[in-house]
Amino acid sequence: MKKRKLSLRELTNEMKQEILKDTAALARIEKKIEDRYAKQPRKIAAQ
């Protein structure tokens, strides 16, 4: 089965969707890390 060639616009839209998903996931991870280290002094940031 031959795969239909995607237009540049379709490719760009797909990439944007993936980036948005990744960004959302990263934001959640950052929030978890911040919550965890908020209870400790800020020595971690100084590395």
Distance bins in CASP14 RR format, pairs under 12 A and 6 or more apart:
PFRMAT RR
TARGET T0000
AUTHOR 0000-0000-0000
RMODE 2
METHOD distances of the structure
MODEL  1
4 10 0 0 0 0 1 0 0 0 0 0 0
5 11 0 0 0 0 1 0 0 0 0 0 0
6 12 0 0 0 0 1 0 0 0 0 0 0
6 13 0 0 0 0 1 0 0 0 0 0 0
6 14 1 0 0 1 0 0 0 0 0 0 0
6 15 0 0 0 0 0 1 0 0 0 0 0
7 13 0 0 0 0 1 0 0 0 0 0 0
7 14 0 0 0 0 0 1 0 0 0 0 0
8 14 0 0 0 0 0 1 0 0 0 0 0
8 15 0 0 0 0 0 1 0 0 0 0 0
9 15 0 0 0 0 0 1 0 0 0 0 0
9 16 0 0 0 0 0 1 0 0 0 0 0
10 16 0 0 0 0 0 1 0 0 0 0 0
10 17 0 0 0 0 0 1 0 0 0 0 0
11 17 0 0 0 0 0 1 0 0 0 0 0
11 18 0 0 0 0 0 1 0 0 0 0 0
12 18 0 0 0 0 0 1 0 0 0 0 0
12 19 0 0 0 0 0 1 0 0 0 0 0
13 19 0 0 0 0 0 1 0 0 0 0 0
13 20 0 0 0 0 0 1 0 0 0 0 0
14 20 0 0 0 0 0 1 0 0 0 0 0
14 21 0 0 0 0 0 1 0 0 0 0 0
15 21 0 0 0 0 0 1 0 0 0 0 0
15 22 0 0 0 0 0 1 0 0 0 0 0
16 22 0 0 0 0 0 1 0 0 0 0 0
16 23 0 0 0 0 0 1 0 0 0 0 0
17 23 0 0 0 0 0 1 0 0 0 0 0
17 24 0 0 0 0 0 1 0 0 0 0 0
18 24 0 0 0 0 0 1 0 0 0 0 0
18 25 0 0 0 0 0 1 0 0 0 0 0
19 25 0 0 0 0 0 1 0 0 0 0 0
19 26 0 0 0 0 0 1 0 0 0 0 0
20 26 0 0 0 0 0 1 0 0 0 0 0
20 27 0 0 0 0 0 1 0 0 0 0 0
21 27 0 0 0 0 0 1 0 0 0 0 0
21 28 0 0 0 0 0 1 0 0 0 0 0
22 28 0 0 0 0 0 1 0 0 0 0 0
22 29 0 0 0 0 0 1 0 0 0 0 0
23 29 0 0 0 0 0 1 0 0 0 0 0
23 30 0 0 0 0 0 1 0 0 0 0 0
24 30 0 0 0 0 0 1 0 0 0 0 0
24 31 0 0 0 0 0 1 0 0 0 0 0
25 31 0 0 0 0 0 1 0 0 0 0 0
25 32 0 0 0 0 0 1 0 0 0 0 0
26 32 0 0 0 0 0 1 0 0 0 0 0
26 33 0 0 0 0 0 1 0 0 0 0 0
27 33 0 0 0 0 0 1 0 0 0 0 0
27 34 0 0 0 0 0 1 0 0 0 0 0
28 34 0 0 0 0 0 1 0 0 0 0 0
28 35 0 0 0 0 0 1 0 0 0 0 0
29 35 0 0 0 0 0 1 0 0 0 0 0
29 36 0 0 0 0 0 1 0 0 0 0 0
30 36 0 0 0 0 0 1 0 0 0 0 0
30 37 0 0 0 0 0 1 0 0 0 0 0
30 38 0 0 0 0 0 1 0 0 0 0 0
31 37 0 0 0 0 0 1 0 0 0 0 0
31 38 0 0 0 0 0 1 0 0 0 0 0
32 38 0 0 0 0 0 1 0 0 0 0 0
33 39 0 0 0 0 0 1 0 0 0 0 0
33 40 0 0 0 0 0 1 0 0 0 0 0
33 44 0 0 0 0 1 0 0 0 0 0 0
33 45 0 0 0 0 0 1 0 0 0 0 0
34 40 0 0 0 0 0 1 0 0 0 0 0
34 42 0 0 0 0 0 1 0 0 0 0 0
34 44 0 0 0 0 0 1 0 0 0 0 0
34 45 0 0 0 0 0 1 0 0 0 0 0
36 44 0 0 0 0 1 0 0 0 0 0 0
37 43 0 0 0 0 1 0 0 0 0 0 0
37 44 1 0 1 0 0 0 0 0 0 0 0
37 45 0 0 0 0 1 0 0 0 0 0 0
37 47 0 0 0 0 0 1 0 0 0 0 0
38 44 0 0 0 0 0 1 0 0 0 0 0
38 45 0 0 0 0 0 1 0 0 0 0 0
END
